[in-house]
Amino acid sequence: MTTAVMEAQLPGDRISKRNFDKLARFIYDYSGIKMPPTKLTMLEGRLRRRLRATSHSTFDDYCDFLFDHGGLEQETVYLIDVVTTNKTDFFREAKHFEYMQMTALPALAASGVRKIRTWSSACSTGAEPYTMAMVLSEFVEENPGLSYSVLATDLSTDVLQTARRGIYAQDLVQPVPYSLQRKYVMTAKQAGRREVRISPKLRSKIGFARMNLMDDKYPIGDPMQIIFCRNVLIYFDKPTQQSVLTRLCDCLADGGYMFIGHSESITGFDLPLRQVSNTVFQKK
């Protein structure tokens, strides 16, 4: 019998209902992410590396460490990192970037905005904020006197490290138009190394920071003209969605634009927004 099979059969090598309920409640309270019983096997698989990293042989030991011996103080960041889902692509849901380029940015400039402040509030590994920066850079280049900044935040420290580096598999940047690749994407000099890196000039326009959308306040400074909060609301229940969207609206300048994921909706929420395009909203 292999070691892997023996380990899989060790007593206690499953998360008990009591501990699953504790973990699910903590994850929900901290991050707003729902963890129904159907996610038990997924959670077990993702937490096994944390058992190894913290030198615990069973889930019971790990949960005792978390909840009875103060382990949450040092482990929360890592626990949340392994349960968050981080899928992203350059120019994902491309119609949003088309609307931003053709409608939102010209309207903001026409209204007198000189510095366009934007926020990718669930930036994952960085494809979204870098895409935003490409669109913004092109617009500012064509409209002298304007400037921009991009704030990119996420709950996961792991994905933020990747985003800051700006290094990706070559295939990941295929959706980026060739003209933009030439300006903003650098290819590896080593033959056979199929990696690219976002140019230093573009990376310098983005500030990365860890932020939890469940916090009572978002310390983002002055109001934003554009906020992207895409494909994260689907992980929240309705009350949490309302709370998060309300706080995001508080951070949005009058006349600013909110972008949510194509599979998401704000129907039924009391928000100071009017719909201007598919899953694009403007603050009244």
Sine and cosine of phi, psi and omega as CSV:
sin_phi,cos_phi,sin_psi,cos_psi,sin_omega,cos_omega
0.00,0.00,0.73,-0.68,-0.05,-1.00
-0.96,0.29,0.35,-0.94,0.03,-1.00
-0.87,0.50,-0.64,0.77,-0.03,-1.00
-0.88,0.47,-0.67,0.74,0.00,-1.00
-0.92,0.38,-0.67,0.74,0.02,-1.00
-0.87,0.50,-0.68,0.74,0.00,-1.00
-0.90,0.44,-0.61,0.79,-0.02,-1.00
-0.91,0.40,-0.36,0.93,-0.05,-1.00
-0.98,-0.21,0.09,1.00,0.01,-1.00
-0.89,0.45,0.65,-0.76,0.08,-1.00
-0.86,0.51,0.64,-0.77,0.02,-1.00
0.99,0.14,0.05,1.00,-0.05,-1.00
-1.00,0.06,0.50,0.87,0.15,-0.99
-0.73,-0.69,0.41,-0.91,0.05,-1.00
-0.99,0.12,0.85,-0.53,0.02,-1.00
-0.93,0.38,0.32,-0.95,0.03,-1.00
-0.86,0.50,-0.65,0.76,-0.01,-1.00
-0.87,0.49,-0.72,0.69,-0.02,-1.00
-0.96,0.29,-0.57,0.82,0.06,-1.00
-0.88,0.47,-0.69,0.73,0.01,-1.00
-0.88,0.48,-0.65,0.76,0.04,-1.00
-0.89,0.45,-0.73,0.68,-0.01,-1.00
-0.90,0.44,-0.70,0.71,-0.02,-1.00
-0.88,0.47,-0.66,0.75,0.00,-1.00
-0.91,0.41,-0.69,0.72,0.00,-1.00
-0.90,0.43,-0.72,0.70,-0.02,-1.00
-0.88,0.48,-0.66,0.75,0.02,-1.00
-0.91,0.40,-0.74,0.67,-0.04,-1.00
-0.89,0.45,-0.59,0.81,-0.08,-1.00
-0.99,0.14,-0.68,0.73,-0.17,-0.99
-0.89,-0.46,-0.21,0.98,-0.07,-1.00
0.99,0.17,-0.01,1.00,-0.03,-1.00
-0.99,0.17,0.81,-0.59,0.00,-1.00
-0.98,0.21,0.67,-0.75,-0.02,-1.00
-0.76,-0.64,0.97,0.24,-0.02,-1.00
-0.94,0.34,0.25,-0.97,-0.02,-1.00
-0.83,0.56,-0.44,0.90,0.02,-1.00
-0.91,0.41,-0.24,0.97,0.01,-1.00
-1.00,-0.07,0.13,0.99,-0.07,-1.00
-0.84,0.54,-0.78,0.62,-0.05,-1.00
-0.89,0.45,-0.65,0.76,0.05,-1.00
-0.87,0.49,-0.70,0.71,-0.02,-1.00
-0.90,0.43,-0.67,0.74,0.05,-1.00
-0.85,0.53,-0.73,0.68,-0.03,-1.00
-0.88,0.48,-0.66,0.75,-0.06,-1.00
-0.97,0.25,-0.46,0.89,-0.05,-1.00
-1.00,0.09,-0.20,0.98,-0.05,-1.00
-0.86,0.52,-0.60,0.80,0.01,-1.00
-0.93,0.36,-0.47,0.88,0.05,-1.00
-0.96,0.29,-0.54,0.84,0.11,-0.99
-0.87,0.49,-0.72,0.70,0.00,-1.00
-0.91,0.42,-0.69,0.73,-0.06,-1.00
-0.91,0.42,-0.51,0.86,-0.02,-1.00
-0.98,-0.19,0.12,0.99,0.06,-1.00
0.87,0.50,0.67,0.75,0.10,-0.99
-0.93,-0.36,0.69,-0.73,-0.11,-0.99
-1.00,0.00,-0.34,0.94,-0.01,-1.00
-0.70,-0.71,0.32,-0.95,0.07,-1.00
-0.91,0.42,-0.56,0.83,0.05,-1.00
-0.87,0.50,-0.71,0.71,0.02,-1.00
-0.89,0.46,-0.68,0.73,-0.02,-1.00
-0.89,0.45,-0.70,0.72,-0.02,-1.00
-0.94,0.35,-0.58,0.82,0.11,-0.99
-0.88,0.48,-0.68,0.73,0.05,-1.00
-0.85,0.52,-0.68,0.73,-0.03,-1.00
-0.93,0.38,-0.80,0.60,-0.25,-0.97
-0.99,-0.13,-0.34,0.94,-0.06,-1.00
-0.91,-0.41,-0.25,0.97,-0.09,-1.00
-0.78,-0.63,0.43,0.90,0.12,-0.99
0.96,0.28,0.25,0.97,-0.07,-1.00
-0.92,0.39,-0.39,0.92,-0.04,-1.00
-0.88,0.48,-0.49,0.87,-0.04,-1.00
-0.85,0.52,-0.64,0.77,-0.02,-1.00
-0.98,-0.18,-0.31,0.95,-0.17,-0.99
-0.98,-0.20,-0.27,0.96,-0.12,-0.99
-0.82,0.58,-0.74,0.67,-0.04,-1.00
-0.84,0.54,-0.69,0.73,-0.04,-1.00
-0.95,0.31,-0.62,0.78,0.04,-1.00
-0.87,0.49,-0.73,0.68,-0.01,-1.00
-0.92,0.38,-0.58,0.81,0.03,-1.00
-0.84,0.54,-0.67,0.75,-0.10,-1.00
-0.98,0.20,-0.32,0.95,-0.03,-1.00
-0.99,-0.13,-0.23,0.97,0.01,-1.00
-0.98,0.19,0.55,-0.84,0.04,-1.00
-0.97,-0.23,0.76,-0.65,-0.11,-0.99
-0.75,-0.66,1.00,0.07,0.08,-1.00
-0.95,-0.31,0.74,-0.68,-0.01,-1.00
-0.40,-0.92,0.39,-0.92,0.04,-1.00
-0.54,-0.84,0.44,-0.90,0.14,-0.99
-0.93,0.36,0.68,-0.74,-0.02,-1.00
0.82,0.57,0.55,0.84,0.09,-1.00
-0.91,0.42,0.67,-0.74,-0.08,-1.00
0.80,0.61,0.90,0.43,-0.21,-0.98
-0.87,0.50,-0.43,0.90,0.00,-1.00
-0.87,0.49,-0.49,0.87,0.05,-1.00
-0.89,0.45,-0.68,0.73,-0.03,-1.00
-0.96,0.29,-0.50,0.86,0.11,-0.99
-0.91,0.42,-0.69,0.72,0.03,-1.00
-0.90,0.43,-0.67,0.74,0.02,-1.00
-0.85,0.52,-0.73,0.68,-0.05,-1.00
-0.94,0.35,-0.71,0.71,-0.17,-0.99
-1.00,0.03,-0.45,0.89,-0.13,-0.99
-0.84,-0.54,-0.83,0.56,-0.13,-0.99
-0.90,0.43,-0.77,0.64,-0.05,-1.00
-0.91,0.42,-0.71,0.71,0.08,-1.00
-0.86,0.50,-0.61,0.79,0.00,-1.00
-0.92,0.39,-0.65,0.76,0.02,-1.00
-0.90,0.43,-0.69,0.73,0.01,-1.00
-0.89,0.45,-0.66,0.75,-0.01,-1.00
-0.91,0.41,-0.44,0.90,-0.01,-1.00
-0.99,0.14,-0.07,1.00,0.05,-1.00
0.97,-0.25,0.01,1.00,0.04,-1.00
-0.93,0.36,0.80,-0.59,-0.01,-1.00
-0.97,-0.25,-0.55,0.84,0.10,-1.00
-0.91,-0.42,0.87,-0.49,-0.07,-1.00
-1.00,-0.10,0.95,-0.32,-0.01,-1.00
-1.00,-0.08,0.80,-0.60,-0.07,-1.00
-0.77,-0.64,0.40,-0.92,-0.09,-1.00
-0.62,-0.79,0.84,-0.54,0.19,-0.98
-0.99,-0.13,0.98,-0.20,-0.23,-0.97
-1.00,0.07,-0.13,0.99,0.11,-0.99
-0.62,-0.79,0.95,0.31,-0.30,-0.95
-0.98,0.20,-0.23,0.97,-0.01,-1.00
0.80,0.61,-0.70,-0.71,-0.09,-1.00
-0.99,0.12,0.11,0.99,0.20,-0.98
0.94,-0.35,-0.16,0.99,-0.05,-1.00
-0.87,0.50,-0.63,0.77,-0.02,-1.00
-0.91,0.42,-0.81,0.59,-0.01,-1.00
-0.90,0.44,-0.55,0.83,0.05,-1.00
-0.93,0.38,-0.60,0.80,0.08,-1.00
-0.90,0.44,-0.72,0.70,0.06,-1.00
-0.83,0.56,-0.69,0.72,-0.04,-1.00
-0.91,0.41,-0.59,0.81,0.06,-1.00
-0.88,0.47,-0.73,0.68,0.00,-1.00
-0.89,0.45,-0.69,0.72,-0.01,-1.00
-0.91,0.42,-0.67,0.74,0.00,-1.00
-0.87,0.49,-0.67,0.74,0.02,-1.00
-0.90,0.44,-0.66,0.75,-0.02,-1.00
-0.92,0.38,-0.70,0.72,-0.01,-1.00
-0.91,0.41,-0.60,0.80,0.03,-1.00
-0.88,0.48,-0.57,0.82,-0.02,-1.00
-1.00,0.05,-0.14,0.99,-0.05,-1.00
-0.75,-0.66,0.99,0.14,-0.03,-1.00
-0.82,0.57,0.57,-0.82,-0.02,-1.00
0.99,-0.14,-0.16,0.99,0.04,-1.00
-0.98,-0.21,0.42,-0.91,0.13,-0.99
-0.61,-0.79,0.16,-0.99,-0.03,-1.00
-0.48,-0.88,0.28,-0.96,0.16,-0.99
-0.58,-0.81,0.43,-0.91,0.04,-1.00
-0.79,-0.61,0.83,-0.55,0.17,-0.98
-0.99,-0.16,0.77,-0.64,-0.01,-1.00
-0.83,-0.56,0.88,-0.47,-0.05,-1.00
-0.80,-0.61,0.41,-0.91,0.08,-1.00
-0.37,-0.93,0.32,-0.95,0.04,-1.00
-0.98,0.21,-0.47,0.88,-0.13,-0.99
-1.00,-0.03,0.83,-0.56,0.06,-1.00
-0.94,0.33,-0.52,0.85,0.00,-1.00
-0.87,0.49,-0.76,0.64,-0.05,-1.00
-0.94,0.35,-0.52,0.86,0.03,-1.00
-0.91,0.42,-0.58,0.81,0.06,-1.00
-0.88,0.47,-0.69,0.72,0.04,-1.00
-0.90,0.45,-0.69,0.72,-0.03,-1.00
-0.88,0.47,-0.69,0.73,-0.01,-1.00
-0.88,0.47,-0.65,0.76,0.00,-1.00
-0.91,0.41,-0.63,0.78,0.00,-1.00
0.94,0.35,0.46,0.89,0.02,-1.00
-0.95,-0.31,0.77,-0.64,-0.09,-1.00
-0.65,-0.76,0.38,-0.93,0.16,-0.99
-0.88,0.47,0.61,-0.79,-0.07,-1.00
-0.83,0.56,-0.60,0.80,-0.04,-1.00
-0.89,0.46,-0.48,0.88,-0.10,-1.00
-0.92,0.39,-0.45,0.89,-0.05,-1.00
-1.00,-0.06,0.13,0.99,0.01,-1.00
-0.84,0.55,-0.58,0.81,0.02,-1.00
-0.92,0.38,-0.23,0.97,-0.01,-1.00
-0.96,0.27,0.81,-0.58,0.04,-1.00
-0.79,0.61,0.58,-0.81,-0.09,-1.00
-0.85,0.53,-0.62,0.78,-0.01,-1.00
-0.88,0.47,-0.56,0.83,0.03,-1.00
-0.98,0.18,-0.56,0.83,0.08,-1.00
-0.86,0.51,-0.67,0.74,-0.03,-1.00
-0.88,0.47,-0.54,0.84,-0.06,-1.00
-1.00,0.02,-0.57,0.82,-0.23,-0.97
-0.86,-0.51,-0.05,1.00,-0.06,-1.00
-0.82,-0.57,0.80,-0.60,0.01,-1.00
-0.97,-0.25,0.71,-0.71,0.03,-1.00
-1.00,-0.06,0.46,-0.89,-0.01,-1.00
-0.92,0.39,0.62,-0.78,0.00,-1.00
-0.98,0.22,-0.47,0.88,-0.03,-1.00
-0.95,0.32,0.77,-0.63,0.01,-1.00
-0.88,0.47,0.71,-0.70,0.05,-1.00
1.00,0.06,-0.15,0.99,0.02,-1.00
-1.00,0.04,0.97,-0.23,-0.13,-0.99
-1.00,0.03,0.88,0.48,0.04,-1.00
-0.78,-0.63,0.43,-0.90,0.08,-1.00
-0.75,-0.66,0.27,-0.96,0.07,-1.00
-0.68,-0.73,0.66,-0.75,0.06,-1.00
-0.92,0.40,0.64,-0.77,-0.09,-1.00
-0.88,0.48,0.52,-0.85,0.02,-1.00
-0.84,0.54,-0.61,0.79,-0.02,-1.00
-0.86,0.51,-0.68,0.73,0.00,-1.00
-0.96,0.29,-0.66,0.75,0.01,-1.00
-0.86,0.50,-0.55,0.84,-0.05,-1.00
-0.94,0.35,-0.27,0.96,-0.03,-1.00
-1.00,0.05,-0.06,1.00,-0.12,-0.99
-0.88,-0.47,0.77,-0.64,0.12,-0.99
-0.97,-0.24,0.84,-0.54,-0.02,-1.00
-0.98,-0.19,0.65,-0.76,0.00,-1.00
-0.41,-0.91,0.50,-0.87,0.09,-1.00
-0.99,0.15,0.74,-0.67,0.05,-1.00
-0.53,-0.85,0.63,-0.77,0.03,-1.00
-0.97,-0.24,0.89,-0.46,-0.01,-1.00
-0.92,0.40,-0.16,0.99,0.07,-1.00
-0.99,0.11,-0.16,0.99,0.02,-1.00
-0.90,0.43,0.43,-0.90,-0.04,-1.00
-0.93,0.37,-0.51,0.86,-0.01,-1.00
-0.69,-0.73,0.48,-0.87,0.03,-1.00
-0.94,-0.35,0.94,-0.34,-0.08,-1.00
-0.99,0.17,0.97,0.25,-0.10,-0.99
-0.95,-0.31,0.06,1.00,0.00,-1.00
0.99,0.16,-0.63,-0.78,-0.03,-1.00
-0.89,0.45,0.37,-0.93,-0.01,-1.00
-0.85,0.52,0.48,-0.88,0.00,-1.00
-1.00,-0.07,0.56,-0.83,0.11,-0.99
-1.00,0.09,-0.45,0.89,0.00,-1.00
-0.66,-0.75,0.76,-0.65,0.10,-1.00
-0.81,-0.59,0.79,-0.61,0.15,-0.99
-0.98,-0.21,0.83,-0.55,0.14,-0.99
-0.70,-0.71,0.98,0.21,-0.20,-0.98
-0.93,-0.36,0.71,-0.71,0.14,-0.99
0.87,0.50,0.55,0.83,0.14,-0.99
-0.85,-0.53,-0.52,0.86,0.00,-1.00
-0.87,0.49,-0.47,0.88,-0.03,-1.00
-0.89,0.45,-0.31,0.95,0.01,-1.00
-1.00,0.03,-0.08,1.00,-0.05,-1.00
-0.96,-0.29,0.45,-0.89,0.16,-0.99
-0.98,0.19,0.12,-0.99,-0.12,-0.99
-0.86,0.51,-0.73,0.69,0.02,-1.00
-0.87,0.50,-0.63,0.78,0.02,-1.00
-0.93,0.37,-0.64,0.77,0.06,-1.00
-0.85,0.53,-0.71,0.70,0.00,-1.00
-0.87,0.50,-0.71,0.71,-0.03,-1.00
-0.90,0.43,-0.72,0.70,-0.02,-1.00
-0.90,0.44,-0.72,0.69,-0.02,-1.00
-0.90,0.44,-0.60,0.80,0.04,-1.00
-0.89,0.46,-0.70,0.71,0.02,-1.00
-0.92,0.40,-0.61,0.79,0.04,-1.00
-0.90,0.44,-0.65,0.76,0.03,-1.00
-0.89,0.46,-0.57,0.82,0.06,-1.00
-0.89,0.46,-0.43,0.90,-0.02,-1.00
-1.00,-0.03,-0.08,1.00,-0.07,-1.00
-0.99,-0.12,0.75,-0.66,0.02,-1.00
-0.92,0.38,0.46,-0.89,0.11,-0.99
-0.84,0.54,0.76,-0.66,-0.05,-1.00
1.00,0.10,-0.07,1.00,0.01,-1.00
-0.97,0.25,0.17,-0.98,-0.14,-0.99
-0.88,-0.47,0.68,-0.74,0.07,-1.00
-0.91,-0.42,0.78,-0.62,0.04,-1.00
-0.92,-0.40,0.80,-0.60,0.09,-1.00
-0.87,-0.50,0.16,-0.99,-0.06,-1.00
-0.93,0.36,0.46,-0.89,-0.04,-1.00
-0.89,0.45,-0.37,0.93,0.02,-1.00
-1.00,-0.08,0.13,0.99,-0.07,-1.00
-0.94,-0.35,0.30,-0.95,-0.05,-1.00
-0.54,-0.84,0.49,-0.87,0.11,-0.99
-0.92,-0.39,0.22,0.97,-0.01,-1.00
-0.85,0.53,0.75,-0.66,0.04,-1.00
1.00,-0.03,-0.11,0.99,0.00,-1.00
-1.00,-0.07,0.56,-0.83,0.04,-1.00
-1.00,-0.02,1.00,-0.09,-0.08,-1.00
-0.70,-0.71,0.50,-0.87,0.00,-1.00
-0.99,0.14,0.79,0.61,-0.08,-1.00
-0.80,-0.60,0.54,-0.84,0.17,-0.99
-0.83,-0.56,0.63,-0.78,-0.04,-1.00
-0.97,0.23,0.74,-0.67,0.00,-1.00
-0.88,-0.48,-0.24,0.97,0.07,-1.00
-0.28,-0.96,0.00,-1.00,-0.02,-1.00
-0.90,0.45,0.92,-0.40,-0.01,-1.00
0.84,0.53,0.49,0.87,0.14,-0.99
-0.83,-0.56,0.73,-0.69,-0.09,-1.00
-0.72,-0.69,0.49,-0.87,0.02,-1.00
-0.87,-0.50,0.66,-0.75,0.00,-1.00
-0.96,0.28,0.75,-0.66,-0.05,-1.00
-0.94,0.35,0.00,0.00,0.00,0.00
